[in-house]
Amino acid sequence: MKIVTMGELMLRLSPPGHSRFIQTPVLDVEFGGGEANVAVSLANYGHHACFVTKFPAHEMGQAAVNALRRYGVDTSFIARGGERIGIYYQEAGSAMRPGKVIYDRKHSAFAEASPDDFDFDAIFEEADWFHWTGITPALSEKAATLVRLACEAARRHSVTISCDLNFRAKLWTSERAREVMTPLMKYVDVCIGNEEDAQKCLGFVPEADVEGEKTGAEGYRDIFRRMADIFGFRYVATTLRESFSASHNGWKALIYDGKEFYESRKYEIEPIVDRVGGGDAFSGGLIHGLLTMASMKEALEFAVAASALKHTIPGDFNLASAQEVASLAAGNVSGRIQR
């Protein structure tokens, strides 16, 4: 299957282990970003995963390209040019101390990219799926235009479109998010997002209290029905994180196909190695599941298992194989050494 994702891959700089920004003399260097993370997952599962973005022509831009190529992602549609690559600084949390992210991504090459940088009809030729997130149109008006043009081209080529709403308060306001995101929903077949995303991006408020550990399916039945009715989504899915501490989370998910509502098994993840990219791992797993599995229940269980495994892997990318994910989804949670 050919799957296209589009967005910004950033340079990720992190203090080693659980050190704080203000105490470390060194920073670990990696790359990460929503749609790129999804592309890496899908390449690991054996798909033809294409990532669309723009990087500067200098060495750091090439390092970003190489980071994707290392895991089998198709980089042939990446444009080159612009002045800088986006950067984010990530400090891991522990116990009651939350993790932190600081962005330094304004005026990046992708945020300043123009439609002339991409031939969307060529990009979506023989494609089966297109995935984007709400982070991308939040970057700039130019990036929002690129998302719209990509969705229009994907529609012309009869490509299934998924969107992870991914509201980021550090990038835009809820009012601006609704203004931009609502018109884009007419292109979307599969909508993914948690309770904050649905509220901030689309104005829906579920009756669920994640902080109080009240995350049962009942609170989401009405909101999923309304979202599907208003926007015509084929599937609506959400992850549900119970944050007992930065090191201990409960993790499950829900999905609705317009008729049936299904709640996954729940995972207790402790200790968490790196939660960044967990939602992207879920999106990649769900796309793989919906494309290759017999039912949405199987797809959802695969996606939840994939995202649970991501919490055990440092960095943005989920490097678990399809076989490892399937084993966890089948109930193999012991973590025993494989010899």
C-alpha positions as CSV (number, residue, x, y, z in Angstrom):
1,M,0.0,0.0,0.0
2,K,1.2,3.5,-0.8
3,I,0.6,5.9,2.1
4,V,1.4,9.6,1.9
5,T,2.0,11.8,5.0
6,M,2.8,15.5,4.9
7,G,4.1,17.8,7.7
8,E,7.3,19.1,9.3
9,L,10.1,16.9,10.6
10,M,12.1,18.8,13.3
11,L,15.4,18.5,14.9
12,R,14.8,17.2,18.5
13,L,17.2,18.2,21.2
14,S,16.8,16.5,24.6
15,P,18.8,16.4,27.9
16,P,20.1,12.8,28.5
17,G,17.8,10.6,30.6
18,H,15.7,12.6,33.0
19,S,18.1,15.6,33.3
20,R,16.6,19.1,33.2
21,F,17.3,21.7,30.5
22,I,19.0,24.0,33.1
23,Q,21.4,21.3,34.4
24,T,22.7,19.5,31.3
25,P,25.9,20.5,29.4
26,V,24.9,18.3,26.4
27,L,21.8,17.5,24.4
28,D,20.9,14.3,22.5
29,V,20.2,14.9,18.9
30,E,17.3,13.1,17.0
31,F,14.6,14.0,14.6
32,G,10.8,13.8,15.1
33,G,7.5,15.2,14.0
34,G,3.9,14.0,13.8
35,E,3.4,12.9,10.2
36,A,7.0,11.8,9.8
37,N,6.5,9.6,12.9
38,V,3.5,8.0,11.2
39,A,5.5,7.4,8.0
40,V,8.2,5.6,9.9
41,S,5.7,3.3,11.6
42,L,4.1,2.4,8.3
43,A,7.4,1.8,6.6
44,N,8.2,-0.6,9.5
45,Y,5.0,-2.4,8.8
46,G,6.0,-3.0,5.2
47,H,4.1,-0.2,3.4
48,H,5.3,2.2,0.8
49,A,5.3,5.2,3.1
50,C,6.0,8.6,1.4
51,F,6.8,11.7,3.5
52,V,6.2,15.2,2.0
53,T,7.9,18.3,3.4
54,K,10.6,20.9,2.6
55,F,14.1,20.9,4.1
56,P,16.9,23.4,3.7
57,A,19.6,22.4,1.2
58,H,22.3,22.4,3.8
59,E,23.7,19.5,5.8
60,M,21.1,19.6,8.6
61,G,18.4,19.3,6.0
62,Q,20.2,16.3,4.5
63,A,20.6,14.8,8.0
64,A,16.8,14.9,8.3
65,V,16.3,13.2,5.0
66,N,18.8,10.5,6.0
67,A,16.9,10.0,9.3
68,L,13.9,9.0,7.3
69,R,15.7,6.9,4.7
70,R,17.3,4.9,7.5
71,Y,13.8,3.4,8.2
72,G,12.7,2.9,4.6
73,V,10.6,6.1,4.2
74,D,10.3,7.3,0.6
75,T,11.8,10.8,0.5
76,S,11.5,11.4,-3.2
77,F,8.8,14.1,-2.8
78,I,10.7,16.2,-0.3
79,A,11.5,19.7,-1.6
80,R,14.8,21.4,-0.8
81,G,15.3,25.1,0.0
82,G,14.5,27.6,2.6
83,E,16.6,28.9,5.5
84,R,16.1,26.6,8.5
85,I,14.8,23.4,9.9
86,G,12.4,23.5,12.8
87,I,13.7,22.6,16.2
88,Y,12.1,21.4,19.4
89,Y,13.6,20.9,22.8
90,Q,12.1,18.0,24.8
91,E,12.6,17.4,28.5
92,A,11.4,14.1,29.9
93,G,9.2,14.1,32.9
94,S,9.3,11.7,35.9
95,A,6.8,10.8,38.6
96,M,5.0,14.0,39.5
97,R,7.2,16.3,37.3
98,P,5.7,16.7,33.9
99,G,7.7,16.7,30.6
100,K,8.2,19.9,28.7
101,V,8.5,20.9,25.1
102,I,9.9,24.2,23.8
103,Y,9.4,25.0,20.1
104,D,11.8,26.9,17.9
105,R,10.2,26.4,14.5
106,K,8.9,29.8,13.2
107,H,9.8,30.5,9.5
108,S,11.1,27.0,8.9
109,A,11.5,25.8,5.4
110,F,8.3,23.9,5.5
111,A,6.3,26.7,7.2
112,E,7.4,29.0,4.4
113,A,6.9,26.4,1.5
114,S,4.7,27.3,-1.4
115,P,2.4,25.2,-3.7
116,D,5.0,25.4,-6.4
117,D,7.3,23.2,-4.3
118,F,5.0,20.2,-4.7
119,D,3.3,18.3,-7.6
120,F,0.4,16.9,-5.6
121,D,-1.1,15.0,-8.5
122,A,2.2,13.2,-9.0
123,I,2.5,12.6,-5.2
124,F,-0.9,11.0,-5.0
125,E,-0.7,8.9,-8.1
126,E,-1.5,5.3,-7.1
127,A,-1.7,6.3,-3.5
128,D,-4.1,4.5,-1.1
129,W,-4.1,6.8,1.9
130,F,-3.2,10.3,3.0
131,H,-2.5,11.3,6.6
132,W,-2.0,14.8,8.1
133,T,-2.4,16.3,11.5
134,G,-3.7,19.6,12.9
135,I,-0.1,20.6,13.7
136,T,0.6,21.3,10.0
137,P,-2.0,24.0,9.3
138,A,-1.2,25.5,12.7
139,L,2.4,26.3,11.4
140,S,1.4,29.1,9.0
141,E,-1.2,30.2,6.5
142,K,1.0,28.8,3.8
143,A,1.1,25.4,5.5
144,A,-2.7,25.5,5.9
145,T,-3.0,26.2,2.1
146,L,-0.7,23.2,1.4
147,V,-3.0,20.9,3.5
148,R,-6.0,22.1,1.6
149,L,-4.4,21.6,-1.8
150,A,-3.1,18.2,-0.8
151,C,-6.6,17.1,0.4
152,E,-8.1,18.3,-2.9
153,A,-5.5,16.3,-4.9
154,A,-6.0,13.2,-2.7
155,R,-9.8,13.5,-3.4
156,R,-9.1,13.7,-7.1
157,H,-7.2,10.4,-6.9
158,S,-9.8,8.7,-4.7
159,V,-7.4,8.4,-1.7
160,T,-8.7,7.8,1.8
161,I,-7.8,10.7,4.1
162,S,-7.1,10.6,7.8
163,C,-6.5,13.5,10.2
164,D,-5.2,13.5,13.7
165,L,-6.6,16.7,15.1
166,N,-3.5,17.2,17.4
167,F,-4.3,20.6,18.9
168,R,-1.2,22.5,20.1
169,A,-1.9,25.5,22.3
170,K,1.7,26.8,21.7
171,L,1.0,27.0,18.0
172,W,-2.5,28.6,17.8
173,T,-5.6,29.5,19.7
174,S,-8.8,27.4,19.8
175,E,-10.6,30.0,17.8
176,R,-8.1,30.0,15.0
177,A,-8.0,26.2,15.1
178,R,-11.7,26.0,14.6
179,E,-11.6,28.5,11.8
180,V,-9.0,26.6,9.8
181,M,-9.8,23.0,10.7
182,T,-13.6,22.9,10.3
183,P,-13.6,23.5,6.5
184,L,-10.9,20.9,6.1
185,M,-13.0,18.2,7.8
186,K,-15.1,17.8,4.6
187,Y,-12.2,15.9,3.1
188,V,-11.6,13.6,6.0
189,D,-12.7,9.9,6.2
190,V,-11.0,8.9,9.4
191,C,-10.8,11.5,12.3
192,I,-8.5,10.8,15.2
193,G,-8.2,12.9,18.4
194,N,-8.6,13.0,22.1
195,E,-11.1,15.0,24.2
196,E,-9.1,18.2,24.1
197,D,-8.6,18.0,20.3
198,A,-12.3,17.5,19.6
199,Q,-13.1,20.5,21.9
200,K,-10.4,22.9,20.8
201,C,-10.4,22.1,17.0
202,L,-14.1,21.4,16.4
203,G,-16.0,22.6,19.4
204,F,-17.2,19.2,20.7
205,V,-17.1,18.6,24.5
206,P,-17.2,14.9,25.6
207,E,-18.4,14.0,29.0
208,A,-15.2,12.4,30.2
209,D,-12.8,13.3,33.0
210,V,-9.3,12.0,32.2
211,E,-7.6,13.6,35.2
212,G,-10.2,11.9,37.4
213,E,-9.7,8.6,35.6
214,K,-13.3,8.6,34.3
215,T,-12.6,7.6,30.7
216,G,-15.3,5.1,30.0
217,A,-16.8,4.8,26.5
218,E,-20.2,6.2,27.5
219,G,-18.9,9.8,27.6
220,Y,-17.9,9.6,24.0
221,R,-21.0,7.9,22.3
222,D,-22.8,11.2,21.7
223,I,-19.8,13.2,20.6
224,F,-18.7,10.5,18.1
225,R,-22.2,10.3,16.7
226,R,-22.4,14.0,16.3
227,M,-19.0,14.3,14.7
228,A,-19.8,11.5,12.2
229,D,-23.2,13.0,11.4
230,I,-21.9,16.5,10.9
231,F,-18.7,15.8,9.0
232,G,-19.5,12.4,7.4
233,F,-16.5,10.6,8.9
234,R,-16.3,6.9,8.1
235,Y,-14.5,6.3,11.4
236,V,-13.9,8.4,14.5
237,A,-11.2,7.2,16.9
238,T,-9.6,8.6,20.1
239,T,-6.9,7.5,22.5
240,L,-7.6,7.8,26.2
241,R,-4.7,8.5,28.5
242,E,-5.0,8.2,32.3
243,S,-2.1,10.1,33.6
244,F,-1.4,8.9,37.1
245,S,2.1,10.4,36.8
246,A,4.6,11.2,34.1
247,S,6.0,7.7,34.6
248,H,2.7,5.8,34.9
249,N,-0.2,6.0,32.4
250,G,-3.2,4.0,31.6
251,W,-3.7,3.7,27.8
252,K,-6.7,2.6,25.7
253,A,-8.7,3.8,22.8
254,L,-12.2,4.0,21.3
255,I,-13.6,3.8,17.7
256,Y,-16.9,4.4,16.0
257,D,-17.9,3.5,12.4
258,G,-21.3,5.0,12.3
259,K,-23.0,1.9,13.6
260,E,-20.8,0.2,16.2
261,F,-18.8,1.6,19.1
262,Y,-15.8,-0.4,20.3
263,E,-13.5,0.1,23.3
264,S,-10.0,-1.5,23.3
265,R,-8.3,-3.3,26.1
266,K,-6.4,-1.1,28.5
267,Y,-2.6,-1.1,29.1
268,E,-0.8,0.0,32.2
269,I,2.4,1.5,31.1
270,E,5.0,1.9,33.8
271,P,7.7,3.0,33.7
272,I,7.3,5.2,30.6
273,V,10.5,5.6,28.7
274,D,9.3,8.3,26.2
275,R,5.7,9.2,25.6
276,V,6.4,11.6,22.7
277,G,5.1,10.1,19.5
278,G,2.6,7.8,21.3
279,G,-0.3,9.3,19.5
280,D,1.5,9.1,16.1
281,A,2.2,5.4,16.8
282,F,-1.5,5.0,17.4
283,S,-2.3,6.7,14.1
284,G,0.2,4.6,12.2
285,G,-1.2,1.4,13.7
286,L,-4.8,2.3,13.0
287,I,-4.0,3.1,9.4
288,H,-2.2,-0.2,9.0
289,G,-5.0,-2.0,10.7
290,L,-7.8,-0.5,8.7
291,L,-6.0,-1.2,5.5
292,T,-5.0,-4.9,6.2
293,M,-7.3,-6.3,8.9
294,A,-10.8,-7.8,8.8
295,S,-12.5,-5.6,11.3
296,M,-12.1,-2.2,13.0
297,K,-11.8,-4.1,16.3
298,E,-8.7,-5.8,15.2
299,A,-7.4,-2.5,13.8
300,L,-8.0,-0.7,17.0
301,E,-6.3,-3.3,19.2
302,F,-3.3,-3.3,16.9
303,A,-3.1,0.5,17.1
304,V,-3.4,0.6,20.9
305,A,-0.7,-2.1,21.2
306,A,1.6,-0.2,18.8
307,S,1.2,3.0,20.8
308,A,1.7,1.2,24.1
309,L,5.0,-0.2,22.8
310,K,6.1,3.3,21.6
311,H,6.1,4.4,25.2
312,T,9.0,2.0,25.8
313,I,11.2,3.3,23.0
314,P,13.3,6.5,23.2
315,G,12.8,9.1,20.5
316,D,9.8,10.1,18.4
317,F,9.8,7.1,16.1
318,N,8.0,3.8,16.9
319,L,10.5,1.1,15.9
320,A,8.3,-1.9,16.8
321,S,7.7,-4.4,14.0
322,A,4.3,-5.5,13.0
323,Q,5.0,-8.9,14.5
324,E,6.0,-7.4,17.9
325,V,2.8,-5.3,17.9
326,A,0.6,-8.2,17.0
327,S,2.2,-10.3,19.8
328,L,1.3,-7.6,22.4
329,A,-2.2,-7.2,20.9
330,A,-2.6,-11.0,21.3
331,G,-2.0,-10.7,25.0
332,N,1.8,-11.3,25.4
333,V,2.5,-8.7,28.0
334,S,5.1,-10.5,30.1
335,G,8.1,-8.7,28.7
336,R,10.2,-11.8,29.1
337,I,13.5,-12.0,27.3
338,Q,13.2,-13.7,23.9
339,R,16.1,-16.2,23.5
